[in-house]
């Protein structure tokens, strides 16, 4: 019997009364995203204003060459993590919120789920507000007046509706957004090179050495790291071969994510770096007003496209979809995904995260410290212990093998504490330190303690 047939049989036996169908393993007929479409989605998802800003602000702490190297290395590392955790969706069709039941326990899975969901809702509100402010200025430029809060409401609603309609609606939007983002980005770089006499001498210029390369790598990787936790929410919809090993099943998604993230982010970092060297500006909105100053119509279109498309593509995939599944999992069998997305959008705006702008760095540190060990635990559990095998039926059984101690796996929660604390001790590299500490400690505790008391069929058989 093929892997897909076994999975289909297991899915048919699941009790849908305890879990909404949105959280069930994705059946073959709903795997509608091709590798090309996933590439387009990745471009839209990973083009962020922060990449542009990082490219400008890291100079002269690092030389231009070292900035590019740090970007390639940092995002290459994230790509590796995305590939490892994305296989959960590729092979089994599971969302993040459901898979967590394997390492954390049926009830315990809610804790790491919320640790991913709450910051995501916060960032949804924060980025929506920033994007709305930019749109507000554009509207004032055109009509002479504007109402910021009406724009905030409409912009937030547009993102919520797009995400609530599902992954296919998000993909269609990205097919429009991605070409525009790439064209605008390439033209900005062309304009800067042509008008500010940017040559290889600029690229070869030395930095002042005030920042280490490792720090640059960590900064460049930062904006994408949260997706390493929940990328299976997207990969579960990708078409794949029914049989075969890891690389055979994942090669399409691996290529899509690599080319949709690493070179694209590097391009926008390069644009930001060039802009910072040439104009002293790191805000992409300000730079675009300079680039397109002679043509107000193109300026308005470019600003609108860049802000609206970049924000919506990023916010829906990274900050609305993951908490939508987590919230649906909090109320199994009662709350469908689309309704959960609407609630998450409302909560994100109700947080009024723009009021905490001065504390963003602290928030990023806390999130990195808490999520790093979760990624380490996921990789150790799924790849090192279970070797990509899962008891699908037991994931939906409250009294099954993933119940552990009253629904909680003590190993995961004990490990989570030192994993998070290690990040606070080395804050510049919190996420990656947490991955290493969390993964190693979890593997040892499972191997020499938990598995002896709570056998797992896919490990012991």
N, C-alpha and C positions, 0 to 999 in steps of 0.2 A: 504494500500500500504506500502511495507517495506521501511525502510530507504534507502536501496541501490537502489530500483526502483525509489524512488522520486529523488534521486541524479542523476541517469542515465537520467531521463527525463529532469532535469534542465540542465545537461551538453549538451544534444542534442540541446537545445534551445539557447546555447551561440553563440555569434558572433565570429567565429574563425578569421575573418578578422582583428580584433583589438588585438588579443592575439595569439601567436604561440601555437600550440598544446602541446608543452613541458610544458607550464604553465597552461594547463587545469587540472581540477581534475582528478586524476589517476583512470581510469576505472578498473573494477574487473580483466579483462584479463591481465592487466599490473602489477597487484600486485603479483609479483613472488617471493618475498623474504619471506622465512619461518622464524619462530622464531629462529630455530637453526642456519640458515645462518646469521641472524641478530646478534646473539651472537658472531659468528666467526668474523663478521665485526667489532663489538664493541671491541673485543680483539685487533685486528689489529689497530683500530683507536685510542685506548687509551693507547697503549704501546708507551710511549714517553721517549726520553733520559732525559727529564726534571724531570720525576718521579724518576728516578735513582739518579739524581743529588740532588734533594730535600731531599731524604732519607739520603744521606751522609752529606749534609751541615746543616741540622737542629740539628745534634748532635755536641756538647753537650748542645746546647741551650735548647733542650728538652731531656728528658730521652728516651731511646729506646721504652719503653712502651707508653709514651705520643706521640711519633712520629707515632706509629702504630695507636693509638687512633685518633690522628688528621687526619690521612689519611682516616680512616674509616668514621669519622664524616664529614669531608669536602666533600668527594666523595659521601657519602650517601645523603648529602644535594643537591649536583648537580644532583644526580639520581632523586630526587624528582622533581626538576625543569624540567629535561629532560622528565619525565613522564607527567607532566602537559602540557608542550608546544608540546610534541610529539603527543598528542591526536589530534591536528589540522590536522596532516598528516594521522593518523590512521582513524579517523572518516570521514574526508572530502576529503582526498587525495590532499590537497593543499600545494604548496611550500610556504616557508616563505615570499617571495617577494609578493605573491598574498594576503595572509592572512592579511598582514599589511594594506591593503586598508580598512579593517573594523575599526581598531582603529585610523589610521592616515589620512584616506581619500584617494581617488583614486590617486590624484597627490602627496599628502603628504607622501605616502608610500615609495617614492623614497629616502627620506632623511635617515630614519633608515636603509633602504636597503643598501645604500652606506656606512653608518657607520659600517655595518657588512662586506661589500665587500672589501673596501679599505684596512683595516688592514689584512684581510684574504689574499689578494694578496701579501701584504708586507711579511707576514709570510711564504707564499709559496716560495717566492724568498729567504728569509733568511734561511729557513730550507733546501731548495734545495742546497744552497751554502755550508752549514755546512756538509750535507751528501756527497756532491761532494768532499769536502776536505778530508773526511775520505776515500772515494773510491780512491782518488788520492794517498794517502799514501799506500793503499793496492796494487795498481797497481805498484807503485815504488818498493814495497817490492818484488813483483813477477818478474817484468821485469827490474828493475833498473832505469827506467825513466817513465815519464808520462806527460801529458798535461792537466792541471787543467781545462782550459776553454772548451776543447773538452768534458771532462767528465761532466762539468756543463750543457752544451747544451744537451748531450745525456740523462742525468738524468732528466732534466726538461722535455724534449720531451716525455720520457717514462711515466712520471706522467700525462702529459696533454693528451696523447693518451688514457691511461687507463681510465681517468675520462670522457673524451669526448665520449667514447664508451658506457657510461651509467652505471647504478647501477649494472646490472648483470655482467658486465666485472669487476667492482670493487669487487663484491662478490667473483667471481672466483679467483681473485688474493689473496684475504684474506683467502680463503680456503687453499692456499699454504703457505701464510706468517704466519698465526696464530700458527700452530703446531710448526714451526721452532722457532718462537720467544719464545714460552713457553718452548721448550726443551732446548734452549740455556740459558734462564734465570734460569731454575731449575738446570742445570749443574753448572753454575757459583756459585749459592748459595751453592750447595753441595761441590764444590771445596774449597770455602772460609771456610766453617764450618770444613771441614776435615783438611785442611792444616794450618789454623790459630787458631785451637783449640777454636772455638766459642762455648760457652756453655750458659746455662740459666743464669749464673752469669753475662755475658755480657749484656743480655737482661734486667736483673734486675738492671743494673747499674743506678745510679741517673744522672740527668742532672745538669747543673750549674745554671739553673733558669734564664738565660739571655733572654729567649723568653717566651711569654705567650702562653698558649694552643690555645686561640682564634686566635692569629697570625698564629700559625701552621696550624690550620684548614683552614684559609683564603688562605695560601700559597699552601696547598695541593689541594684545590678546584680550584685554579686559572687557570691551564692549560686547564680545561674542561669547564669552564663557558661559553665560546663563543658558544659552541654547544647547550646550553640551549636556545639560540635565534633561531637557524635555524635547529634543529634536525628534524623538520617535512619534510625537504627536503629529508630525508632518510625514515622516517616512512610512508610516503605516498605510498611506494612500498611494504609494509608489508601486507601479507595476514591476513584477519581478518574476524570475524563473521559479517554477514550482519545486525544483530540486537543485542540488548542487551545494558546493561548499561556500564558505564565507565570501571569498572574492568573486565567485561566480554570481552569487545573489546580490552582492553589494556594489559591483563595479560601476553600474549605471549611476547610482546615488553618490558613490565616491567621486566620480568624475564631475558630476553636476555640482556637488558642494565645493570641490577644490577650485574648479574654474569659475564658479559663481561667487566665490568668496575671496580666495587668496589674491589673484591678480587684480580683481576689481577693487578691493579695499586698498591694495598697494597703489593703484592708479589714483584714487582719491586722496590718499596720504601724500602722494607725489604732487598732486595739484595743490593741496594745502601747504606743503613745504615750499613749493615754488612761489606761492602767493605770499607766504610769510617772509621769504627772502626778498622778493621783488617789491612788495608794497608795505610790509610791516603789519598787514592785516591777517587775522586768522579766522574771522567770522565770514563764512561763505556768502551770507546774504549781502554783507558790505562789499565783498569782492565782486559779486555779480553786478551790483549797482555801478561799479567802476568799469567793468568789462563791457556792459551793454548800455553805457551812459548815453551814447549817441543815437540810440534807437529805443525810445521809451516803450514801444509796443513789444519788441522782443524782450526787453527787460522785464516787463510785467509777466509775459508768458513764461520766461525762463525761471523767474522767481517762483511763480505759482506752481509750475511743474515740479521744480526741485523740492520745494517745501512740502507740497501736498502729496506728491507721489512717494517721496522718500519716507515721509512720516507715516503715511497709511500702510505702505508695504512693510515697514519695520514694526509698527505698533500692532498690527493685526496678528502677525505670525509670532512675534516674540512676547507681546504683553497682553494679548486678549485670549488667544487660543489656549495657551497652557493653563491659566487660571480658570478658564471655562470648563475644562475637563476636570480639574481639581474640585471645583465647586459642585459639579454634577456628581462626582464621586462621594462628596460629603452627604448627599441625599440620594443614595442608590435606589433606582427604580422610580424616583419621584420627580427629579429635575432633569429635563433634557438639556443638551448642550447649548442650543440656541438661546434658551431662556437664561441659562447660566452666564453666557457671554454678555447679555444685556445687563444683568445684575452686576457683573464684574466691571463693566464700563461705568455704571452709575457709582459704584463704590470708589473706583479710581478717581473720578471727578470730585466726589464728596470728600475725599481725603485732602483736597486742596494742596497737592504736593508742592506747588510753586512757592508756597509760604516757607518751605524748608530748603530753599535753594542754597542757603549758606552752609547747610549740613550735608550736602550731597556726597562729599568725600567720605564722611563718617558712615553714611548709609551704604555706600559701595563697599567699604571695608567689612561691615557687619554681614552683608549679603554674601560677599566672597568667602568669608570665614565659615559661614553656615552651609553654603552650597558645595564648596570644595570637597569636604568629606563625603557628601552624598554621591558625587560623581565617582569618587574612589570606591565607595561601597558598591555602587552599581556595577562598575567594571570588574571588581574582584568577584562579586556574586555571580554575574551573568557569564563572564568569560573564563575566569580562573576556577570557579567551583562547579558551575552547572554546564560549562562548555556549550553554551547557547541553547540548552534544552530547558524547557519549562513544562510544568504540569498545568496546562491551560485550565482544565476543569477545576482544579484546586484553587486557582486564583479567584474564582467566583463562589467558593464554598467557605462559609464562615467557620465551619468546624473542620476544615481540611488541613493539609500538612503545613500551610502557611499561617496557621493560627498560633503556633509556638506557645508562649505563655499568655493566656487570656487575650490573644490577638496581637501581641507585641513580641518582636524578636529582641531579646536583651542584648545580644551581641552588637546589633546595629546602633542601639541607643547608647550603650556604654562607649563604643568607639567614636560616636559622633562628638562627644564632649572633648576628648583630647585632640581630635581632628580640628575642631573649631578653635580651641585654645591655641593650638600651634600656629594658626593663621594670625591670631592677635599678637603672638610673640614675634612673628616675622611679617608685618603688615604689608610690605611692598610686594610680597609674593604669596599672599594669604591663600588664594584659590588653589594654586599648584601645590603648596605645602600641604594643604588640607587633603588633596587628592592622594598624595603619597602616604601620609600618616593614616588617613581613613582606610585606604585600600589594603595596606599591609596589616594593620591591626584587625580589621574585619576578617580577612582571610584566615589569620591565625586563630582567632576566637571561634570562628565557625568550624574550622578543621579539627581543633583539639577540645572543643566543648559542646557547642550547639548540635552539631551533626550526630554526636554520640547519644544525645538525649531526644532529639527531634529529627529522625531520619527523613531525608528528602528523596523521593522516588527517582528523580532524574540524576541524582548524585550517587546513590547507593546501588542502584540496579546495574 
